[in-house]
């Protein structure tokens, strides 16, 4: 909200420099986001980009046009003489189109030689100094100024013409200089949504007193029916108070210059005196008003006294609002109606038929209180945000309904020549409740950690207009002023004390209270271990959007017919309905993901446009619509039966590109394949000390046939890994190279993590190394051969390493050779060559028998 | 073989003088002082020498032998020394050539910042507690003192889950975790931090994302004060940003009262004014306050007996401030050219 300080000063004396005042307001919760200096010198701030222009008190003055003469050498220029109360009037040349030959008497802004002004002929704001010069042969050293030259606006069409009562010779900064504070109003500061409201804060913070109009009376209550209107309210919850005043015989015309300037500085556009006055009172006093053309209300009532009824809209009810739109209402909209139907949406916008026009003579000033929740719904649904709706939507105390309207009526009398009818029409079915709060010194210490004296607390609260009474020892009965309905508990009063006492004065302490048990968070710690292991394997962590689109994830399936059959929809895909967003920001982000891979592939593809290689992982949750009876860790009993999805953790990997980057020395730049991925997974399983893991071949609709595996732990699958199906890869426009992907159920994986594992002793006895090469059928899995060797070798077989896989001549087709290095070692004695040879023999026999292996000679 | 000892010695030493090759040196050794070498041959002549001359001959032969062996050892040392010098000087590396860098994995910057926060708060006794991302309107708003259509809802543009009558939302902050953690921990004291992804319906820009992390803190006990909130957050700021001034001022959150915002002195300009701090000299870091009695009660704690503070901050925002990142879209853009700088 824009707060012109000149306006603020109507209500309170400003006793400290503006920048200090701004800091005080900010610290107390009314954040001053910007200070705009208009003509007034800004305090120089180190490093500030501020380039505001101060109006020189000696050189920029209110002047009076004495005469306007033609320029001898230019038709479009004039020579003017301007008086400024000191000595002879000055002569100068002007090209202003709003000065005509023969003009005199107008009040203008005179800048004398040496003044610093914005250059009116240049874009933006560039400061120049006024120098003596010759314009088409006529000497000119002064200037009559436009708004742009003074930095008031960008207007440079004509010069400023001031009202006739502008005092000639006065420094212009005293006449029109100002400082405007841009204050952010948080929802809890609804009371400060006006100049008066901010003034009250200023008064409390600086120890000043607020000045209110002489006849300000918030206790006054009128009657629902007067000689000019009858007011009926059907539901006091929707409209706790509705009042009206009648101003007769107004003359609609532009508002006075000063009022227009104030509205402009507060961010409102002047329209005509009646409308401007309602806006002026809304900004000044925080109470939105509505002006009806009273005669059209009377006409609608067939010449009789109108009855205004405030009620909920009927479904489908219609009215044309004054912006020309035909609006349709629902029963939670509040309508202001008469015998013919709606004449306004309560608190939001009036109807076009009864609006004030240039022809209006009699004005009915409406002031009312509406249910703020209803206002907010209607504002949102009708898309009618406004200054008024914002104020209504944050709540206005009913006691503050009438006094501002009376200020408006008085202004209409003074500025539009109207006569105010003496009666106040006022239907007030739901009076404001006064809420006293019991406050103890113990509360102050317990919550704020400070121990001010009762007298200090009393002083603080009285500065905020609270009524403070003693209520026993070390306790107070505190009653907020009638303009505050936001205070109804001890916490509210404590906040007020803390704000005015000053947060900076409350000492910083460390918690002295008992320390709860430090149990850590095992699930998180395991997850972080997984991140560390993956990082050690050279994997880069990424975090992608939780949002996706169903078709995006379906793209992972090479061909839809792969989803039929016994497998159904295999992990990590899901046949569950998606968690859909009711109000997505875009169709591409309309649901929550069920797999990490789809969004990760987007990231892989975008990186592979400039990078050769990606090795990415993500740990995050996916969102699975719950099936009856399903629950998960963290569920509370009250979540039962609610449509909250399961949020299981997943881990996914994406690799593609050369094994290592090309360098100036030989490097392995062969493209990564299945076994690079598997190696990362094996490292992870080993790093997490997961026992009993295995890889089993599988088929998967997103993976290349024959290049896909399941990771099993204890026989149960925890996820899949493999080379992405070429059809899927193409859809992501990934380069023509293997893309390796994996996704795991991280909860299932980490459930098998062993925090405690047993370390094997290191034997100091010699190792006997034996190589064997075995020829087996192509369909015999390496893992089966290894497991048989492992099992047969027993405790003395220290390690089994596959070092060669060979196919081709002289081997028959469909046979392959697997070569292993076996290391035999005993933990407690020296093993003889014969012992090792015997074990080797046993292994070979077993393999011959079980998998038809044949020892490869030579 | 009538060469006398002196001549032999002179010849051998003369030859040795030009030898630098270890193989040649070995040849020399075999030729002169080896088992079948010239010196031993000299000794063999002793039998053909008269008895009277034998003594002198033998003495001379021994002298020759000793001289040659000493000369050999010295030469051997010299040859080794020269070989080493030559080897050390041969093929110097261009040390400015790039090294072979191992492929290193990195954490996402948000994870790095979160870990730092876990550590700082962990040492102050705050344990990590994570709660769900899809929440009920009840948990995300109502139990936090934000009824439907309440003005405070303006601060949270919300994603609603379809077909749930607006009862289910993507959490707009980690604060619903406050109620969850209270309900789980009651009647014990609490010191918890709640990290995690939150979602808001925003126009994505360099400053706003629809998805972001928050880290919420909650302390509940019998004697937790606003001073404790200030102390805890000041300590956090000191650990996170180093020794520098902080300031607290009044702010508003429906679930805390009194509420505060904490700023730290700008880490770039130290208060002088720069683009990062928008010429204010201060950076907004986090918000917090004393847990609202309504929220305590909704968590099961009697506000007349218990009190607590809560605070919340954005790990991405703090990462941006620390590393001068000006576009929040970098975080989920996951461009390796960004990620690999961490």
Interface residues (C-beta under 8 A of the other chain):
Chain A: X26 X27 X28 X29 X31 X45 X46 X47 X48 X49 X186 X187 X188 X189 X190 X372 X373 X376 X377 X393 X394 X395 X445 X446 X447 X448 X449 X450 X489 X490 X491 X492 X494 X495 X498 X499 X503 X504 X506 X507 X508 X509 X510 X511 X512 X513 X514 X515 X516 X517 X518 X519 X520 X521 X523 X524 X528 X531 X534 X535 X536 X537 X538 X539 X540 X541 X542 X543 X544 X545 X546 X547 X579 X580 X581 X582 X583 X584 X585 X589 X592 X603 X606 X607 X610 X611 X614 X615 X616 X617 X621 X623 X634 X636 X639 X642 X643 X644 X645 X647 X660 X661 X663 X664 X665
Chain B: X97 X98 X100 X102 X103 X104 X105 X106 X107 X108 X110 X111 X115 X118 X124 X125 X127 X128 X129 X130 X131 X132 X133 X134 X135 X136 X147 X148 X149 X150 X151 X152 X154 X155 X159 X160 X161 X162 X163 X164 X166 X167 X168 X170 X180 X183 X184 X185 X188 X189 X190 X191 X197 X199 X201 X202 X203 X204 X210 X211 X219 X221 X222 X223 X224 X225 X226 X227 X228 X230 X231 X232 X234 X235 X247 X248 X249 X250 X251 X252 X254 X257 X258 X259 X260 X269 X272 X273 X274 X279 X290 X292 X293 X307 X331 X332 X333 X334 X335 X336 X337 X339 X340
